[in-house]
Amino acid sequence: MNRKTRLNLEYMLLQGAYWALYCSARNFGTVFLQGRGYSNSALGLILGVGPLICLFLSAKLAEHVDNRGGNTVYVTNGILYTALLVLNLFIFFVKGKSIFISLSFAVMGCLLISINPLNTEISLRAGDSPEDINYGRARGCGSLTYAVASTGLGTLVASFSPDLIPLVSAAFAAVNLLGLYFIYKTGNKEAGKPAESKPQKVRPISLAEFFRRYQKFTVFLLGVALIYFAHNALVTYMINIVRNLGAEADTLGRINALMAIMELPAMFLFNRICRRFDCRKVLGVAMIFMVVRVVFICTATSIRGLYLAQIAQALGFALAVPGLVRYAKVMIPAKDSAKAQSISFAASTLGNVLAGFVGGRLLDIMSISKVLLVLSVTAVLGLVISFANIDMKAQIQHNT
C-alpha cells in the first residue's frame, strides 16, 4: 500500500471516529442528561454553552497552530481527545444529577466542536500536498459512520441504559487517538521534509489583522452563518414540524436517515466535481440548494413534502461542507490556513448556536408557521450576502 492510500484510509478512520464520537457525546448526550433528570431548559443551557465558547477557543487554537507550525496540530488534537476521554470516564462514574456533570458536558461540547477544524487542517498538512487526502470522501465516511453509530446507540439505549453512553463515548475518543497516531506517523514518514523543518518565511497574522485583510471572505462567512442558522434550526426542531403535520418520531427518524443518505454521493465525488468546475461555483450552487431545502421544508404542507425537500441535501449541505474547506484553502494563503479553516467552521458553529438559543425562543413566542417564515427569510438574506461576497475574480492560492 502506497503512502497516499494509507493516508486516505487513516484520515477516513479519523473522520469516521470523530463523527461517531460527536453522535454519542453530543447528540445522545441529550438522552443521557434527560435520563439523569435534567429539564429541557437546563439541556439547552448546558449544550448551548459549549458551541458559544468554542467560537473563541477554536480561533485561538487555530492561531496557536499557525504560529507554532510543525506537528502542533497533532499535539493539540491529541490533548483535546485525551481530555474528552477523561471527561467521559468521569461522567460515567459520577452518579445522579450533579453540577460536575453539567460542567463536564459544557466543557466537552466546547472541546468536541473545536476539534473539527483542526481535523480539517490535518487533511491539508499530512501529505506532501494539500491534494493528497480526499477530504470529501473522508467526510462522507464520517456521515456514514454517524448514521451507523446513531442506529447502534439507539438500540443500546433501548436495550440497556442511557448510562452507558459516556462509556461508549470514551471508547470512541480512544479510537480517535489511535487514528490520530496512525496519520501522524504516516504523515511524517518518507515525506520530502519533516514538518518541523518547513520554513516559516512570514509570521502568521493575528485574528484582528485576518479580519481586516480578508474582509470579503469574512462577510461571505456572515452570509453562510445565516444560512446555517436556518439549516440547523430546522434540523434541531424538525420534530416540531413533523408533529405539526400529524406524524411522530418514527417519521423523523426516516427523514433524518434519508437526509444522511442524500449527502454521501456528492461528498465522495467532491474532488472529481472540483476538477471539472471551479470550487467557488460549486460552493455557490451548494448555498443555493441549502436555501432551496430550507424554503421547501418551511412551505411543506405534508410529510411527503418533507421527504422531497431532503433531495436538495444532495447538492446543498453535501457540497457545502467540503466546499467551505476547499474555498478557505484556495482563497487564503497557507500561512493563515488554520485560522481560515477555524473561522469558516466558526460560521457554521455560530449558526448552530443561534439555532439552539434563538430558534427555541422563537418557538416559545410565535406560531410554528411564523417561525418557518422567519427561517426562510433569514436563509434568503444569507444567500444574498454570501453571493455578494463570494470572490469569483481573486487569484486562486496554490497552498502547498
N, C-alpha and C positions, 0 to 999 in steps of 0.2 A: 504494500500500500504506500503510495507516494505521500509526501508531506502535505500537499494541498488537500487531498482527500481526507487525510487524518484530521487536519484542522477543521474541515467542514463537519465531519462526524462528531468531533469533540465539542464544537460550538453548538451543534444541534442538541447534544446531550445537555449542555449548559442552559440553552433556552428552554428545552423541554422541562428540565428540573426546576428552573425558575418559575415557570408558569404553573407547574404542579404545586410548588410552594405557595405561590400567590393565591391559588384557588383554596388551598387548605387553611392558610393562616389568615387571609383577608376575607374571602367570601364566606367560607364556612366558619370563620371566627364569629360571625353574627349568630350562627346556630349554637356555638359553644357558649357565648355570653348569655343568650336567651335561656339556655339550659341552667345557667348559674343564677338566674333570677334578675337579670338586667332589663330595665324598661326600654322601650323603643327610643325615647328621648335621650336616655343615657348612651344607648348604642350609637346614635347619631353624633353625639359629642365625642365619644371615645374614638370611633372610626374616622371622624372628620378632622380631628386634631393632627393626626399623622401626615396626611397629604398637605395640610396647611404649613406645617413646619418644614416639610420636605421641599417646598418651593424655595426656601432659603438654604437649607442644608445641602441640597443637591447641587446648587450653583457653586457653593463654597467647595464642595468635594471636587467638582469639575475644575475649578480654579487651581486647587491643590494638585490635581493630576497633570494639568497643563504646565504648571510651574516646575514641578519636580521631574516630569517625564519618566523615561526608563520603565521600570516594572511597577511603578507606583499604582497603576490602575489595578493590577493583580493583587497587590498587597492590600489596597483599600477595600476591594470587594471581598477579599478573604476575611478581613476584620469584620465587615458587615454581616457576612454569612455566619461567622462564628458567634457573633452577638445574637443573631436570630436563633441559632441552635440552642444557646444557653437560655435565652428568654422563654422559648417554647418548653424546654425541660422544666424550668422554674414554674411556669404556669401549670404544667401537668401535675406537679407535686403539691401545689397550693390548693387547698380545698375551699369550697363555698365561694361566696362573693367577697371580694377584698379590694381595697384601694391599690394594692400591689398588682393585682391582675389588671385593673383599669389602666394604671400607668404603663405596665408592660405591653399591653395591646396598643396603646398610643405610640410608644417608642417603636414597637415592632412595625407598625404601619408606616412610620416615617422611614425607617431603615429599608424596609422592603421596597418601597417606591423609589428610594434613592439609588438602589442597585441597578434598576433598569437602564438608565442612560450610560452607566459605567459598563454594563454588559455590551451595550451597543458599541461603545468605544473600543472594547476588546476586539470586536469583529473587524474594526478598522486598523488595529495595530498588530494583531497576532501574526499576520502573514508578511511576506516581503512587499506586498502591495495591498492597498485597501480593497482591491477587487478579488483577492484570493478567497475570501469567505463569502458565501452566498447568504446574505442576511435574510432575504425574503423567504428562502427555503427553510432556514432555521426558525424564523418567526412563525411560519406555517406549522412547523413541527411543534412549536410551543402552543399554538391554538389547539392542535390535535391532542396534545398531552393534557391540556386544560380540560377539554371535553371528557377525556377518559378519567382523569382524576376526579372531576365533578361527579360523574356517574358512580365511581367506586366509593367516594366519600359519602354520597347519598345512601348507598346500600349499607355501608359501615355504620352510619349513624342510626339508620332504621333497625339494623340487626343487633347493635350493641349499645353504644352510648356516645353522646357528643363529647364526653370527657376524653375520648381517645384522640380527638382532633389535634391537640398540641403535640402529642407523641408522633403522629403521622407527619406533622409539620417539621418537627425536629429531624425526622428521617430524611425528608426532602431537602432540608438545609445541609445535611451531611452529604447527600448526593451532589448538591451544588458545589460543595467544597472539593469533592473528588473531581468533578468536571472542570472546575477552575484549575486544579493542579495539573490535570492532563493537558489542557490547552496552554498553560504556562510553559510546561516542559517542551511541547511540540513547537510552540511559537518562538522559543528561544534556541531551538536545536537546528543546526545547519543553516540558519539564516545568514545572509551575507555579512551582517554586522550584529553583534549583540545589541539589545535595545538600549543598554546603558551607554554605548559608545556613539550613538547617533548624535550629531552636533545640534545644539540649540543656538542658531545664529542670532535670533531675535527673541528677547524675553517676551512671553505672552502678556497681553494687555489685561488690565483689570476689568471687572464686570461693568463698572461705570463707563469706562472707555469703550468697551464692547458695544454697549447700547448706543453710544454716540457715533461710533464708526459704522455700525451696521444698522442704521435707523430703519431702512426699508425692510430688512429682514425681521427686525423687532416688531414693526407694525403689522407685517404679514402674519406673524405668530399671534398677535392680538386677535385678528380675524379668525385664525384657527381655534383659539381658545373659546370664542363664542360658538363656533360650530360644535366643538367638543362638549360644551356646556349642554346644548340641546341634545346631542347624541347620548351623553352619559345620563342625563335626566330621564330620557326615555328608557334606557337600559335599567336604571335603578328603580323606576316606578312603573315599569311595564305591567306589573301585576294589577295596578290600579286601572290601567287602560283595558286589560283583559277582562277584569271583573265588570267594568263599565259596559262592556259588550256582551256580558252574560256568560262568560266562561270562568274557569278556575285555574289553579296552579298547574294541573297536568298539561293544560294548553300552553301555559307559559313555558314549561319545560320543552315542549316540542318546538315552540317558536325560537327559543334560545339555541336548541340543537341545530335547527335549520340555519340560523344566523352564523353559527360557528362553521358549519359545513360550507356555506357560501364563500367564506373567507379563503379557504385552502387553495383553490386553483390559482388565483391571482398572486398570492403570496409565494407559492412555489415557482411561478413563472415570472416573477417580478424582474429578475435580471435580464431575461430574454426580452421582455417588453421594453425595458430601458435601453436595450441595444438597438431597437428599432425606432424608438421615439424619445425625444428629449424628456428627461425626468421632470422638468418643470411643467411640461404639458401633461404628463401622466399625473402629477400631483394636482394640477388644475382640474382634470377630469374627476379625480378622487374627491375633491372638495364638492364638486357639483353633485355627484351621486350620494355623498353623505347628506347633503341638504335635501335631495330628492327623497331619500329614505325618511328623513325627519318629517317632511311635508306629507308624504303618503301615510305614515303612521298617524300623524295628527288629524288627518282628514278621513281616516278609515271608518266605515260605518258597519263593518262586520269583521269577524275573526279571519275570514278569507282575505280581507284587505290587509290585515296584519301579516299574514303569511306572504302575500305578494310583495309587500314592502321590503321583506328581507332579501329579495333578489338584488336590490340596489346595493346590498352589503358587498357583493362580489366585486363591484367596481368602485365602491366607496371606501369604507374603513379598511378593506383588504389591501387596497393600493395606498391609502393614506399613511398607514403605519410604516412600511418600508420606504414610502415616498418621502416622508419628512426626514428620515435618516439620510437618504441619498441627497435630498435638496440641501440639507445643512452641510453635508460633506463637500458638495461641488461648489457651493456659494461662499464658504468661509475657509480661509487659509488653514493649513494643517496645524499651525502653532496655536490656533484658537479652537481646534476641533472639539475638544471635550466640553468647553463652555457652550459651543454651538449645539451639540447634542443634548446637553443638560437643559439649556433654555428651550429647545424645541420640545423636549419631554415635559418641561415645566408648563408649557402652553396647554398640553392635554391634561396635565395634572390640575391646573387651575380650573379647567372645565369640569373636572371631576369634583373638586372642592365645591365649586358653585352649585353643581348639580345636587350634591348632598344637602348643603345648607339652604340654598335659595329654593331649589326645587321642592323640598319638603315643606318649606314655609308657604310657598305659593299654593300648594295643595290644601294647606290648612285654611287659607283665607279666600280662595277662589274656587269656582267650579272647575271640574276637570276639562271641560270644553274651553274655558278661558285660559287655563294653563297651557293647553295644547296650542292655542293661538299665539301665546307669548313665545313658546318654544319655536314655532315656525318662523315668526318674525325675527327672533334672535338669530336663528340659523341663516336666514337670508341676509341679514345685516352682516354677519360674519363672512359670508361668501363675497359680498361686495367689497369689504375691507381687504380680504385676502387677495382677491383678484386685482384690486387696485395697486397692490404692493408686491405681488409675485414678480420677480425681476427676470423678464424674458430676454433682456438685452445685455446683461452683465456677462463678462467673460467667465467661462467655467474654470474653476480651480482644479488643477490636476494634483490632488493631495496624495503624496506617497510617504 
